C-alpha cells in the first residue's frame, strides 16, 4: 500500500471511530429508554437512514417491512398474560392488558430501532471495518458473531421474499384486492417456514468450519497434520447408517474406505443419499449406527469425534448461501483458520495465500451476499480449503459455476491431486466425474451399490440405469458399430453373444420373444417397461438372467448397449428409442416398424451339433419358422455323434497335417455325413 492509500485509510478510520461511538451511544440510549422515547429514537434512526440511503428507498422500505413483520410475529406472545382489571381483551384469566401491551411495544420498538441502527451504521461504515473496530474495542466475540449473523440474516430474508414474490407474480398473483391479501399472507407464512430451514442450514455451515470446536483442545500448529496412525487410509466406514429423528432411514449399511490422494465421484439420483453421505463424511450429521474410523482411530458420534472429523475433512455445501455468513470475503476465509488454534500470523499468511490462489484480491472486502451465485460458490470452496483439510468433499461443485469457473475448478482439482489431497465429488455431472475422478461410488435408495474404478462402473449400463444415471459422453463402453440400410440383413456371421449387452424397451409378447432369444444366446439383458404383463419376464429376473427397470424410457437409457430392441406398443416411443440408439452407434430394431432398424432376428435353433439361423429377404418370420422346423425334423438321428468324431479328427489333423492315416479317416467320416444329408433331399 502506498503513502496516499495509507493516508486515506487513516482518514477513513478517523471518521469511522466517531460514527461507531455515536451508534453505540444511540443503542445504549434506547436500551434504557421507556416506550415513548423508544418511538422517538426509532423515528430519528429511520430518518437518518433515509437521508444516507444509497439504494432506492422502495427497496429499503421492503427490507424494513420484511424484518418488521418477523419482529412483530415473534413478539406477539408478549401481549398475552394473566389479566387484571381494565383488560382490553380477555379469555378467562388470560388476555391483553396495559402491561402486556407496554411490554410488547417496548420489545418491538427496541428490535426495530436496533435493526435501523444496524442498517444505518453499515451504510456509513463498511461492515468488515465495523467488525474490525468492534474487535479492537474488545467487544465480546459472541456479540460480534451475533451481529454478523443478524446482518447476513436480514439479506437472507430479503432474498427469500424476493424469490417467493417473483414466483407468485409470474403465476399471476396480486391481481385483485382479495388476491393481494391472500398472496401476502402466503408470502409471510412461506418466508417464515423457509427462514427456519435456512437458519438450520446456516448453522450447519457454521459447524462445518469449526464453530463448535475448541482451538485449545485441537491446536496442532499450522496445517492439518497427518491422520492418526492411518498411513494411506484416511477414512473408513463400516456398516454405517443414518436416520432422521422421526426414524426414517436414509443411509443403509454403507461400507467404504478412502485413501490418500484418491479422486472419487459420488453419483446417484436425487434422494439417493449422496448429500447425506457427504454430511456424514464431513462431520455435520452424526451417524446412528455403524462405525466411522479416521485413519485407524474409531470415532463415535459425540461432539469431540465430530470436531476431529471436521479438522480432517472439509465439506463444501451444494448451496453456498448456507456456508457464507460473515461480512466480507476476507472474513469468510479467515473464519476457519481462526477456529483451528493457529497463531495470528499464520492465519493471516494462510488467508493471504488462499486469496492469491483463488484470485479474490479485488473482492476481498465485499459482502458475500452481494456476489453472483458463481462467485459465492468459488468463495465457499476457498473458505473451506483455507483450513488445509486432508480430505475435501464437494457437493455439486459445478452448480452455479459458469464455463470459466468450471475450468478453474478442474485445474484446482488437478493441483489438489498433485499435492496428495483426497477429493470426493458428489455430482450429477457425469462428464466431470469421468474427467476428474478415478474411482466411482454409486448410491441408490440409501445404499452403496457400486464402488469400483470408473471404467468398470461406466462399462455397466444396467447398473447406471438402476441409479437413473447415463453413461458419460466422454467415455464409451464399446466402439461405434457400422449401420446398414434397412433392407440389408444378410451378413452371414455368428458373433460371440456372451460379451454383448442388450436393452429391450417394452414388456409385451413381442418383447418377451426377443428377450428369450437373447437370453438363450447368453446376452446380458436389461428390460425397461412401465408394467410387467408377461410372467416370463419375472421368471427371467428371478433366475438372474435379466435386469428389470419398471419405469418409462428416458433420454440416455440406450448408452453403453450393443443391441437395442424397441418393443413398446407406442410407435413414437419406439422411434425415439431407435433414433437415440442410432446416435450411439448401436444396432437397433423396432417391432412396430419393420423397416426401421439395422438388424433382424433370425429363426434360430441348436440341435444335434448344428446351429440353424433362417431369415427371409421378405421379412416373413412365419416362413422362417417353418423352414427352421423342417430342417430340424429331417436331421439324421446320429448326426451329432458323427460331427463329434469329425471335429476330433479335424483337430488332430491341425496338429499333424502330414499324417495320411488321419487324412483318410477324416475324408471317410466327411463322406459318410455328406451321404446322410444327401438322402434327405
Residue pairs with C-beta under 8 A, 6 or more apart in sequence:
1 9
12 129
13 129
16 124
16 125
16 129
16 130
16 133
17 133
19 121
19 124
19 125
20 121
20 125
20 130
20 133
20 134
20 137
23 117
23 120
23 121
26 41
26 45
26 117
27 114
27 117
29 37
29 41
30 37
30 38
30 41
30 42
30 109
30 110
30 113
30 114
31 110
33 41
34 106
35 102
35 105
35 106
35 109
38 105
38 106
38 109
38 110
38 113
39 109
41 113
42 109
42 112
42 113
42 116
45 113
45 116
45 117
45 120
46 64
46 116
48 120
49 60
49 116
49 119
49 120
49 123
50 57
50 60
52 120
52 123
52 124
53 60
53 123
54 123
60 119
62 158
62 161
63 119
63 154
63 158
64 115
64 116
64 119
66 157
66 158
66 161
66 191
67 112
67 115
67 154
67 157
68 112
69 188
70 157
70 192
70 195
71 108
71 111
71 112
71 115
72 108
73 188
73 192
75 104
75 107
75 108
75 111
76 104
78 100
78 103
78 104
78 107
79 96
79 100
79 101
79 103
79 104
80 94
80 95
80 96
80 100
81 94
81 95
81 96
81 97
81 99
81 100
82 93
82 94
83 90
83 93
83 94
83 95
83 96
83 97
84 97
84 99
86 97
86 98
87 95
87 96
87 97
88 95
88 96
88 97
88 98
88 101
89 95
89 96
90 96
115 154
118 147
118 150
118 151
118 154
119 154
121 130
122 130
122 151
125 133
126 327
126 328
126 365
127 148
127 151
127 327
127 328
127 367
128 327
128 328
128 330
128 331
128 365
128 367
130 327
131 144
131 147
131 148
131 326
131 327
131 331
134 143
134 144
134 147
135 141
135 144
148 325
148 326
148 327
148 331
149 202
149 325
151 327
152 202
152 324
152 325
152 326
152 327
152 369
153 199
153 202
155 367
155 369
156 195
156 198
156 202
156 321
156 369
157 191
157 195
159 321
159 369
160 191
160 194
160 195
160 198
161 187
161 191
164 187
164 190
164 191
164 194
165 187
168 174
168 183
168 186
168 187
173 179
173 183
174 180
174 183
174 184
198 321
198 322
201 317
201 319
201 322
202 321
202 322
202 325
203 211
204 279
204 284
204 317
204 322
205 317
205 322
205 323
205 324
205 325
206 325
207 284
207 310
208 282
208 283
208 284
208 310
208 314
208 315
208 317
208 323
208 384
209 310
209 323
209 335
209 336
209 339
209 383
209 384
209 387
210 307
210 310
210 311
210 335
210 336
210 338
210 339
210 340
210 387
211 339
212 303
212 306
212 307
213 307
213 310
213 311
213 339
213 340
214 307
215 339
215 340
215 341
216 341
217 304
217 307
218 307
218 308
218 311
218 340
218 341
219 340
219 341
219 342
220 340
220 341
221 342
222 342
222 343
222 346
222 350
222 388
223 388
224 311
224 312
224 387
224 388
224 389
224 390
226 390
227 233
227 234
227 294
227 295
227 312
227 390
228 294
228 295
228 296
228 297
229 295
229 296
229 297
230 294
230 295
230 296
230 297
231 260
231 295
232 259
232 260
232 261
233 257
233 258
233 259
233 260
233 295
233 296
234 258
234 259
234 260
234 294
234 295
234 312
234 390
234 391
234 422
235 257
235 258
235 281
235 292
235 293
235 294
235 295
235 312
235 313
235 391
236 256
236 257
236 258
236 291
236 292
236 293
237 254
237 255
237 256
237 257
237 280
237 290
237 291
237 292
237 293
238 255
238 290
238 291
238 293
239 253
239 254
239 255
239 289
239 290
239 291
240 251
240 253
240 254
240 255
240 280
240 287
240 289
240 290
240 291
240 292
241 249
241 251
241 252
241 253
241 254
241 287
241 288
241 289
241 290
242 249
242 250
242 251
242 276
242 277
242 280
242 285
242 287
242 288
243 249
243 250
243 288
244 250
249 446
250 273
250 276
250 446
251 273
251 276
251 277
251 280
251 287
251 446
252 445
252 446
252 447
253 290
253 447
254 277
254 290
254 447
254 448
255 448
256 441
256 448
256 451
258 264
258 391
258 422
258 424
259 422
260 390
260 420
260 422
261 417
261 420
261 421
261 422
262 422
262 423
262 438
262 439
263 413
263 417
263 422
263 423
263 425
263 436
263 437
263 438
263 439
264 422
264 423
264 424
264 425
264 437
264 438
264 439
264 440
264 441
265 424
265 425
265 427
265 432
265 433
265 436
265 437
265 439
265 440
265 441
265 454
266 274
266 277
266 278
266 424
266 425
266 426
266 427
266 441
266 443
267 274
267 427
267 428
267 430
267 433
267 440
267 441
267 442
267 443
267 467
267 469
268 274
268 442
268 443
268 444
268 467
268 469
269 444
269 467
269 468
269 469
272 443
272 444
272 445
272 446
272 467
273 443
273 445
273 446
273 447
274 395
274 426
274 443
275 318
275 395
275 426
276 285
276 446
277 426
277 443
278 315
278 393
278 395
278 424
278 426
279 285
279 315
280 286
280 287
280 292
281 309
281 313
281 315
281 391
281 393
281 424
282 309
282 310
282 313
282 314
282 315
282 393
283 305
283 306
283 307
283 308
283 309
283 310
283 313
283 315
284 306
284 310
284 315
286 301
286 306
287 301
288 301
291 298
291 299
292 298
292 299
292 301
292 305
292 309
293 299
294 308
294 309
294 312
297 308
299 305
299 308
299 309
311 340
311 387
311 389
312 389
312 390
312 391
313 389
313 390
313 391
313 392
313 393
314 384
314 385
314 387
314 389
314 391
314 392
314 393
315 384
315 393
315 395
316 323
316 380
316 381
316 384
316 392
316 393
316 394
316 395
316 397
317 323
317 380
317 395
318 395
318 396
318 399
318 426
320 373
320 376
320 377
320 379
320 380
320 400
321 369
321 376
323 380
323 383
323 384
324 332
324 368
324 369
324 376
324 379
324 380
324 383
325 332
325 368
326 332
326 335
326 368
327 367
328 364
328 365
328 366
328 367
328 368
329 355
329 360
329 363
329 364
329 365
329 366
329 368
329 371
329 379
330 351
330 355
330 364
330 365
332 368
332 379
332 380
332 382
332 383
333 351
333 354
333 355
333 360
333 379
333 382
333 383
333 386
334 347
334 348
334 351
334 386
335 383
336 383
336 384
336 386
336 387
337 346
337 347
337 350
337 351
337 386
337 387
338 347
339 387
340 347
340 387
342 350
350 386
350 388
351 386
354 360
354 382
354 385
354 386
355 361
355 364
355 382
357 382
358 378
358 379
358 381
358 382
360 378
360 379
360 382
363 371
363 375
363 379
368 376
368 379
371 379
373 400
374 400
374 401
374 402
374 405
375 405
376 400
377 397
377 399
377 400
377 401
377 405
378 401
378 405
378 408
381 394
381 397
381 409
381 412
384 392
385 392
389 421
390 421
390 422
391 421
391 422
391 423
391 424
392 416
392 421
392 422
392 423
392 424
393 424
393 426
394 423
394 424
394 425
394 426
394 427
395 426
396 426
396 427
396 428
397 409
397 425
397 427
397 432
398 406
398 409
398 427
398 429
398 432
401 409
406 432
410 432
410 435
410 436
413 423
413 425
413 436
414 436
416 423
417 423
423 436
423 437
425 432
425 433
425 436
425 437
427 433
430 469
430 470
430 471
430 472
430 473
430 474
431 472
431 473
431 474
433 440
433 454
433 472
434 454
434 458
434 472
434 474
434 475
435 474
437 454
438 453
438 454
439 451
439 452
439 453
439 454
440 450
440 451
440 452
440 453
440 454
440 457
440 458
441 448
441 450
441 451
442 448
442 449
442 450
442 451
442 457
442 463
442 464
442 467
442 469
443 449
443 467
444 466
444 467
449 463
449 466
449 467
450 457
450 460
450 463
454 475
455 475
457 463
457 464
458 464
458 471
458 472
458 475
458 477
458 560
459 477
459 560
460 560
461 471
461 477
461 501
461 503
461 526
461 559
461 560
461 561
462 501
462 524
462 526
462 547
464 470
464 471
464 560
465 526
465 528
465 547
465 549
465 557
466 547
466 549
468 554
470 555
470 556
470 557
470 559
471 477
471 556
471 559
471 560
476 560
477 501
477 560
478 501
478 560
478 562
478 585
479 585
480 585
481 562
481 585
481 586
481 587
483 582
483 585
483 587
483 598
484 491
484 598
484 599
485 598
486 595
486 596
486 597
486 598
487 595
489 599
489 600
489 615
490 615
490 617
494 611
494 613
497 518
497 521
497 522
497 523
498 522
498 523
500 523
500 524
500 562
500 563
501 523
501 524
501 525
501 526
501 560
501 561
501 562
501 563
502 518
502 523
502 524
502 525
502 526
502 561
502 562
502 563
502 564
502 565
503 525
503 526
503 527
503 528
503 557
503 558
503 561
503 563
503 564
503 565
504 511
504 514
504 515
504 518
504 525
504 526
504 527
504 528
504 565
504 567
505 511
505 527
505 528
505 529
505 553
505 557
505 564
505 565
505 566
505 567
505 568
505 573
505 574
505 577
506 527
506 528
506 529
506 565
506 566
506 567
506 568
506 569
506 591
507 527
507 529
507 530
507 531
507 532
507 533
507 534
507 537
507 567
508 533
508 534
508 567
508 568
508 569
509 534
510 567
510 591
511 527
511 529
511 534
511 565
511 567
511 568
511 591
512 534
512 536
512 537
514 565
514 567
514 589
514 591
514 601
515 525
515 527
515 536
515 537
515 540
515 546
515 565
516 536
516 540
517 601
517 604
518 525
518 563
519 525
519 540
519 545
519 546
521 604
523 563
525 540
525 545
525 546
525 547
526 546
526 547
526 548
526 549
526 561
527 537
527 546
527 547
527 548
527 549
528 549
528 551
528 552
528 553
528 557
529 537
529 548
529 549
529 550
529 568
530 550
530 551
530 552
531 550
532 538
532 548
532 550
537 546
537 548
538 548
540 546
541 547
541 548
553 568
553 573
553 576
553 577
555 580
556 580
557 577
557 580
558 564
558 577
558 580
558 581
558 584
558 586
558 588
559 584
560 584
561 581
561 584
561 586
562 586
562 587
563 586
563 587
563 588
563 589
563 599
564 577
564 578
564 581
564 586
564 587
564 588
564 589
565 588
565 589
565 591
566 573
566 574
566 575
566 577
566 578
566 581
566 588
566 589
566 590
566 591
566 592
567 574
567 591
568 574
568 577
568 592
569 592
570 592
571 590
571 592
571 593
574 590
574 591
574 592
574 593
574 596
575 590
575 593
575 596
577 588
577 590
578 588
578 589
578 590
578 596
578 597
581 587
581 588
582 588
582 598
587 597
587 598
587 599
588 597
588 598
588 599
589 596
589 597
589 598
589 599
589 600
589 601
590 596
590 597
594 619
600 615
600 619
601 621
602 613
602 614
602 615
602 624
603 613
603 614
603 615
603 621
603 624
603 625
603 627
603 628
604 611
604 612
604 613
604 614
604 628
605 611
605 612
605 628
605 631
605 632
606 612
607 632
607 635
608 635
608 636
608 639
608 640
608 643
609 639
609 640
609 643
609 644
610 635
610 639
610 643
612 628
612 631
612 632
614 624
614 625
614 627
614 628
614 631
615 624
616 623
616 624
634 680
635 680
636 642
636 676
636 677
636 680
639 673
639 676
642 669
642 672
642 673
642 676
643 673
645 669
646 666
646 669
646 670
646 673
649 662
649 665
649 666
649 669
650 666
652 659
652 662
653 659
653 662
653 663
653 666
656 662
